[in-house]
Amino acid sequence: MRIVLLGAPGSGKGTQCKQIVGRYSLLHLSSGDILRRERASGSELGKEAQSYMDSGALVPDEIIIKMMAKAIEKAPDSGFVLDGFPRTVNQAEELDKTLANDGRSIDIVLNLEVEDGIIEDRITGRRSCPQCGAVYHIRNLKPKREGICDNDGTELVQRPDDTPEVVANRLETYHRQTEPLVDYYKNNSTFFDIDANKSADDVKDILFDKLDALVAT
């Protein structure tokens, strides 16, 4: 299966990707992870991306598309889940062209829909451990001791991009970029809107129903 998982920051894409990958033996392709790996490896693509990031500019579609195409080429026959890519219609069009060159296409697009207010609460309430990376929430996933990581006793912190101002800006950007992308996929692929306001387990069950049906065809 070749899956695109869409959703705003805080919609639960990372959590659901892990569930999907485990159940269907797919490769999780996160654009953020791939970008960081390319930068760390010192590849030409990584150096190009770094030059934009160092200046505070967005990494151009051309570079992101090349990185993702390179990763997709190495994906196993079982397939992959794309997380954080594509973000724009241009990226989606180039992805389709890349896959078509090998006689492939995206099998299904799953769009996790969450109300902005719920996303804001999820993200601004997050606290993470700078030592081990464990993530908590001030209401929904509290550590045993307030403000302290259960794993190593490190004081928890709020990431700089988890503040209300930054979250509001990220959501505005996401909606501006993604609405045309959703329309594109509705017209060109098997597409499902998924109510992701529910619990993670409920969302997982809905996703598995859609994917099981696809596997059975």
C-alpha positions as CSV (number, residue, x, y, z in Angstrom):
1,M,0.0,0.0,0.0
2,R,1.1,3.6,-0.7
3,I,-0.7,5.9,1.7
4,V,-0.7,9.7,2.2
5,L,-1.7,10.7,5.7
6,L,-2.8,14.4,5.9
7,G,-3.5,16.4,9.0
8,A,-2.6,19.6,10.8
9,P,0.1,19.8,13.4
10,G,-1.3,18.0,16.5
11,S,-3.8,16.0,14.6
12,G,-2.2,12.7,15.6
13,K,-0.4,11.8,12.4
14,G,2.7,10.5,14.2
15,T,0.7,8.3,16.5
16,Q,-1.4,6.9,13.8
17,C,1.5,6.3,11.5
18,K,3.1,4.0,14.1
19,Q,-0.1,2.0,14.3
20,I,-0.4,1.7,10.5
21,V,3.2,0.8,10.0
22,G,3.1,-1.9,12.6
23,R,-0.1,-3.5,11.4
24,Y,0.7,-3.5,7.6
25,S,4.5,-3.7,7.6
26,L,4.9,-0.4,5.8
27,L,7.7,2.1,5.8
28,H,7.0,5.4,7.7
29,L,8.4,8.3,5.5
30,S,8.3,11.5,7.6
31,S,9.5,14.5,5.6
32,G,10.8,16.1,8.8
33,D,12.9,13.0,9.7
34,I,14.2,12.7,6.1
35,L,15.2,16.3,6.0
36,R,17.1,16.0,9.3
37,R,18.9,12.8,8.1
38,E,19.9,14.5,4.8
39,R,21.3,17.4,6.7
40,A,23.2,15.2,9.2
41,S,24.7,13.1,6.4
42,G,26.1,16.1,4.7
43,S,24.6,15.1,1.3
44,E,24.3,17.7,-1.5
45,L,20.6,17.9,-0.9
46,G,21.1,18.3,2.8
47,K,23.6,21.1,2.2
48,E,21.2,22.9,-0.1
49,A,18.4,22.6,2.5
50,Q,20.6,23.8,5.3
51,S,21.5,27.0,3.4
52,Y,17.8,27.9,3.3
53,M,17.1,26.9,6.8
54,D,20.1,28.9,8.1
55,S,18.7,32.0,6.5
56,G,15.3,31.4,8.0
57,A,13.8,30.7,4.5
58,L,11.4,27.8,3.6
59,V,13.1,24.9,1.9
60,P,11.9,25.0,-1.7
61,D,9.6,22.4,-3.1
62,E,12.2,21.3,-5.6
63,I,14.6,20.2,-2.8
64,I,11.9,18.6,-0.6
65,I,10.6,16.7,-3.7
66,K,14.0,15.3,-4.5
67,M,14.6,14.2,-0.9
68,M,11.2,12.4,-0.8
69,A,11.6,10.8,-4.2
70,K,15.0,9.4,-3.1
71,A,13.4,7.9,0.1
72,I,10.4,6.5,-1.8
73,E,12.8,4.7,-4.3
74,K,14.2,2.7,-1.3
75,A,10.8,1.8,0.1
76,P,10.0,-2.0,0.4
77,D,7.5,-3.7,-1.9
78,S,5.0,-3.7,1.0
79,G,4.6,0.1,0.6
80,F,4.9,3.2,2.7
81,V,3.0,5.9,4.6
82,L,3.8,9.5,3.8
83,D,3.7,11.8,6.8
84,G,4.2,15.6,6.3
85,F,4.5,15.3,2.5
86,P,3.1,16.5,0.2
87,R,2.2,19.8,1.7
88,T,1.2,21.7,-1.5
89,V,-0.5,20.8,-4.7
90,N,2.8,21.2,-6.6
91,Q,4.4,18.6,-4.3
92,A,1.4,16.3,-4.9
93,E,1.7,16.6,-8.6
94,E,5.4,15.9,-8.6
95,L,4.9,12.9,-6.3
96,D,2.3,11.5,-8.7
97,K,4.7,12.0,-11.6
98,T,7.5,10.3,-9.7
99,L,5.4,7.3,-8.9
100,A,3.9,7.1,-12.4
101,N,7.4,6.7,-13.9
102,D,7.5,3.3,-12.1
103,G,4.0,2.4,-13.0
104,R,2.8,3.2,-9.4
105,S,0.3,5.6,-7.8
106,I,-1.0,6.6,-4.3
107,D,-3.5,4.0,-3.2
108,I,-5.4,6.0,-0.5
109,V,-5.3,9.4,1.1
110,L,-6.5,9.7,4.7
111,N,-7.2,13.2,6.0
112,L,-7.3,13.5,9.8
113,E,-9.7,16.3,10.6
114,V,-9.5,18.0,14.1
115,E,-11.0,21.2,15.3
116,D,-8.5,24.0,15.7
117,G,-9.4,24.5,19.4
118,I,-8.7,20.8,20.2
119,I,-5.4,21.0,18.3
120,E,-4.4,24.2,20.2
121,D,-5.1,22.5,23.5
122,R,-3.2,19.3,22.5
123,I,-0.1,21.2,21.4
124,T,0.1,24.0,24.0
125,G,-0.4,21.5,26.8
126,R,2.5,19.3,25.6
127,R,5.6,19.0,27.8
128,S,8.6,17.0,26.7
129,C,11.8,15.6,28.3
130,P,14.9,17.2,26.8
131,Q,16.9,14.1,27.8
132,C,15.0,11.1,26.5
133,G,12.3,12.8,24.3
134,A,9.3,11.4,26.2
135,V,6.2,13.5,25.7
136,Y,3.5,14.3,28.3
137,H,0.4,16.6,28.5
138,I,-0.5,18.8,31.5
139,R,-4.0,17.3,31.6
140,N,-4.3,14.2,29.4
141,L,-1.0,12.5,30.0
142,K,0.5,13.7,33.3
143,P,3.8,12.4,34.6
144,K,3.8,10.8,38.0
145,R,5.5,13.8,39.5
146,E,4.4,17.2,38.2
147,G,6.9,18.6,35.7
148,I,9.3,15.7,36.0
149,C,10.0,12.9,33.5
150,D,9.0,9.4,34.7
151,N,12.0,7.9,32.8
152,D,15.0,9.8,34.1
153,G,13.8,12.5,36.5
154,T,14.6,15.4,34.1
155,E,12.6,18.6,34.3
156,L,10.1,18.8,31.5
157,V,10.0,21.7,29.1
158,Q,7.6,23.3,26.6
159,R,9.0,23.4,23.1
160,P,9.4,26.9,21.7
161,D,7.0,26.1,18.8
162,D,4.3,24.8,21.2
163,T,3.3,28.3,22.4
164,P,-0.2,29.6,21.5
165,E,1.1,32.3,19.1
166,V,3.3,29.8,17.1
167,V,0.5,27.2,17.0
168,A,-2.0,29.7,15.7
169,N,0.4,30.7,12.9
170,R,1.2,27.1,12.0
171,L,-2.5,26.3,11.8
172,E,-3.2,29.3,9.6
173,T,-0.4,28.2,7.3
174,Y,-1.6,24.6,7.2
175,H,-5.2,25.6,6.3
176,R,-4.0,27.9,3.6
177,Q,-1.7,25.3,2.0
178,T,-3.8,22.2,2.6
179,E,-7.3,23.2,1.4
180,P,-6.2,23.1,-2.3
181,L,-4.3,19.9,-1.6
182,V,-7.4,18.2,-0.2
183,D,-9.4,19.3,-3.2
184,Y,-6.6,17.9,-5.5
185,Y,-6.7,14.5,-3.8
186,K,-10.5,14.3,-3.7
187,N,-10.4,14.6,-7.5
188,N,-7.5,12.3,-8.1
189,S,-7.3,9.6,-5.5
190,T,-9.3,7.3,-3.1
191,F,-9.8,9.9,-0.4
192,F,-11.4,9.8,3.1
193,D,-11.9,12.5,5.7
194,I,-11.4,11.0,9.2
195,D,-12.9,12.5,12.3
196,A,-9.8,12.7,14.5
197,N,-11.4,14.7,17.3
198,K,-12.0,11.3,18.9
199,S,-9.6,9.3,21.1
200,A,-6.4,7.8,19.4
201,D,-7.8,4.3,19.7
202,D,-11.1,5.3,18.1
203,V,-9.3,7.0,15.2
204,K,-7.0,3.9,14.8
205,D,-10.1,1.7,14.5
206,I,-11.5,3.9,11.8
207,L,-8.2,4.0,9.8
208,F,-7.9,0.2,10.1
209,D,-11.4,-0.3,8.7
210,K,-10.5,1.8,5.6
211,L,-7.2,0.1,5.1
212,D,-8.4,-3.4,5.7
213,A,-11.1,-2.8,3.0
214,L,-8.3,-1.7,0.6
215,V,-6.2,-4.8,1.3
216,A,-9.2,-7.0,0.7
217,T,-9.9,-5.6,-2.8
